[in-house]
Amino acid sequence: MISFLLGAATSLLSGYIGMSVATSSNARVTFSAAKYTDDEVCYRKAFNVAYRGGMVMGFCLVSLALFVLLAIIWVYQGK
């Protein structure tokens, strides 16, 4: 039961982190796309900002899940 509740809390925290990173990343992509006048440069810069925002969100969520899983394993092993 504790693992289930901890997983639910981790999912809730992951959703909050994911949405906040996605929102700020989308705002930065919009600003980056509107900043440049050349279409090719505009698309390239906006894509790079979006890609990096997605990488940050992915790494953050995966590392959070792995940390919680490791903590659960340590607790069950008695370390």
BAFI-3210 file (N, C-alpha, C; in Angstrom, 3 decimals, decimal comma, padded with zeros to 6 digits):
// residues 79
n [1|2|3|4|5|6|7|8|9|10|11|12|13|14|15|16|17|18|19|20|21|22|23|24|25|26|27|28|29|30|31|32|33|34|35|36|37|38|39|40|41|42|43|44|45|46|47|48|49|50|51|52|53|54|55|56|57|58|59|60|61|62|63|64|65|66|67|68|69|70|71|72|73|74|75|76|77|78|79]
n.u [000,813|001,943|003,863|002,217|000,879|003,079|003,907|001,703|001,927|004,374|003,671|001,859|003,573|005,306|003,572|003,005|005,592|006,181|004,163|004,735|007,326|006,799|005,031|006,616|008,605|007,159|006,435|008,960|009,653|007,757|008,519|011,100|010,545|009,204|011,121|013,075|013,450|014,064|012,892|014,041|016,041|014,431|012,728|014,645|015,879|013,647|012,906|015,159|015,004|012,565|013,190|015,236|013,830|012,052|013,899|014,910|012,585|012,045|014,388|014,218|011,818|012,271|014,521|013,427|011,541|013,260|014,761|012,818|012,053|014,489|014,704|012,509|013,312|015,608|014,424|012,840|014,842|016,044|018,151]
n.v [-001,174|001,218|001,575|001,902|004,302|006,000|005,839|007,036|009,625|010,318|010,286|012,403|014,543|014,360|015,014|017,690|018,871|018,282|019,705|022,350|022,715|022,254|024,363|026,682|026,134|026,172|028,862|030,000|028,937|030,164|032,851|032,685|031,957|034,216|036,131|036,179|037,150|035,819|032,945|030,336|030,425|031,110|028,842|026,887|027,814|027,898|025,204|024,039|025,141|024,025|021,300|021,077|021,834|019,693|017,651|018,365|018,111|015,366|014,108|015,016|013,876|011,122|010,752|011,411|009,346|007,089|007,665|007,534|004,855|003,601|004,449|003,121|000,452|000,418|000,861|-001,427|-003,354|-002,768|-000,978]
n.w [000,000|000,764|-001,205|-003,437|-002,797|-002,659|-005,294|-006,520|-005,484|-006,595|-009,286|-009,327|-008,647|-010,830|-012,927|-012,263|-012,432|-015,105|-016,494|-015,720|-016,743|-019,454|-020,031|-019,585|-021,431|-023,843|-023,926|-024,238|-026,728|-028,374|-028,071|-029,133|-031,765|-032,679|-032,532|-034,585|-038,022|-040,372|-041,940|-041,973|-039,986|-037,864|-037,550|-036,998|-034,633|-032,913|-032,926|-031,721|-029,133|-028,289|-028,400|-026,509|-024,211|-024,027|-023,567|-021,037|-019,499|-019,841|-018,786|-016,153|-015,217|-015,543|-013,916|-011,437|-011,114|-011,076|-008,795|-006,748|-007,021|-006,374|-003,711|-002,594|-002,940|-001,312|001,182|001,467|001,521|003,857|004,218]
ca.u [000,000|002,828|004,469|001,193|000,683|004,287|003,843|000,691|002,511|005,401|002,956|001,337|004,708|005,782|002,633|003,210|006,876|006,060|003,344|005,418|008,421|006,210|004,482|007,709|009,278|006,325|006,564|010,271|009,605|007,007|009,375|012,203|010,015|008,811|012,279|013,844|012,644|014,365|012,090|014,864|016,661|013,335|012,314|015,754|016,027|012,469|012,978|016,198|014,476|011,550|013,859|015,932|012,809|011,591|014,959|014,935|011,414|012,225|015,421|013,731|010,795|012,881|015,384|012,557|010,988|014,325|015,116|011,774|012,173|015,672|014,378|011,625|014,133|016,440|013,577|012,454|016,014|016,447|019,412]
ca.v [000,000|002,386|001,746|002,438|005,718|006,713|005,937|008,041|010,936|010,565|010,605|013,753|015,457|014,318|015,797|019,109|019,280|018,210|020,808|023,638|022,783|022,370|025,710|027,645|025,812|026,661|030,321|030,306|028,599|031,229|034,038|032,429|031,960|035,572|037,029|036,232|037,428|034,814|031,757|029,159|030,637|031,107|027,470|026,154|028,246|027,472|023,754|023,740|025,475|023,021|020,021|021,143|021,821|018,307|016,856|018,701|017,504|013,914|013,726|015,304|012,906|009,790|010,720|011,375|007,991|006,182|007,969|006,990|003,402|003,240|004,648|002,021|-000,763|000,529|000,701|-002,838|-004,149|-002,405|-000,231]
ca.w [000,000|000,829|-002,533|-004,321|-002,468|-003,062|-006,748|-006,857|-005,181|-007,616|-010,519|-009,152|-008,740|-012,210|-013,720|-011,977|-013,008|-016,556|-016,994|-015,537|-017,713|-020,788|-020,185|-019,753|-022,687|-024,939|-023,960|-024,810|-028,149|-029,031|-028,100|-030,060|-033,132|-033,041|-032,433|-035,815|-039,212|-041,381|-041,620|-041,684|-038,676|-036,898|-037,301|-036,396|-033,233|-032,152|-032,760|-030,732|-027,809|-027,955|-028,184|-025,222|-023,168|-023,911|-022,936|-019,612|-018,884|-019,836|-017,820|-014,805|-014,832|-015,431|-012,733|-010,269|-010,995|-010,669|-007,412|-005,871|-007,089|-005,590|-002,302|-002,184|-002,856|-000,119|002,371|001,585|001,866|005,208|004,218]
c.u [000,871|003,475|003,474|000,973|001,893|004,347|002,824|001,217|003,587|004,762|002,388|002,443|005,266|004,870|002,804|004,504|006,790|005,271|004,034|006,581|007,867|005,665|005,585|008,469|008,477|006,379|007,900|010,335|008,871|007,833|010,513|011,734|009,654|009,990|012,988|012,925|012,881|013,667|012,941|015,509|015,596|012,932|013,405|015,907|014,847|012,493|014,019|015,718|013,446|012,194|014,567|014,956|012,253|012,623|015,015|013,772|011,573|013,241|014,944|012,735|011,373|013,762|014,557|011,994|012,051|014,748|014,092|011,833|013,368|015,407|013,474|012,413|014,999|015,620|013,203|013,636|016,512|017,767|019,208]
c.v [001,258|002,644|002,336|003,922|006,556|006,868|006,963|009,455|011,306|010,946|012,021|014,794|015,505|015,120|017,288|019,620|019,305|019,363|022,161|023,787|022,957|023,772|026,735|027,392|026,317|028,175|030,721|029,990|029,692|032,501|033,867|032,464|033,367|036,526|037,218|036,450|036,406|033,504|030,563|029,266|030,554|029,678|026,672|026,519|027,773|025,962|023,379|024,036|024,428|021,678|019,995|021,157|020,423|017,409|017,115|018,035|015,985|013,450|013,946|014,240|011,504|009,704|010,715|009,977|006,999|006,415|007,381|005,465|002,911|003,394|003,533|000,726|-000,736|000,321|-000,751|-003,745|-003,838|-001,656|001,165]
c.w [000,000|-000,526|-003,523|-004,067|-002,846|-004,581|-007,203|-006,590|-006,192|-008,944|-010,474|-009,293|-010,156|-013,135|-013,512|-012,609|-014,530|-017,128|-016,826|-016,508|-019,122|-021,027|-020,401|-021,044|-023,882|-025,046|-024,577|-026,301|-028,916|-029,136|-029,097|-031,506|-033,582|-033,107|-033,768|-037,010|-040,316|-040,995|-041,234|-040,309|-037,583|-036,543|-036,609|-034,920|-032,376|-031,925|-031,715|-029,311|-027,379|-027,640|-026,834|-024,056|-022,944|-023,258|-021,437|-018,901|-018,795|-018,817|-016,388|-014,352|-014,665|-014,192|-011,450|-010,053|-010,528|-009,222|-006,440|-005,866|-006,277|-004,105|-001,790|-002,017|-001,612|001,155|002,558|001,922|003,278|005,269|004,698]
res [m|i|s|f|l|l|g|a|a|t|s|l|l|s|g|y|i|g|m|s|v|a|t|s|s|n|a|r|v|t|f|s|a|a|k|y|t|d|d|e|v|c|y|r|k|a|f|n|v|a|y|r|g|g|m|v|m|g|f|c|l|v|s|l|a|l|f|v|l|l|a|i|i|w|v|y|q|g|k]
***
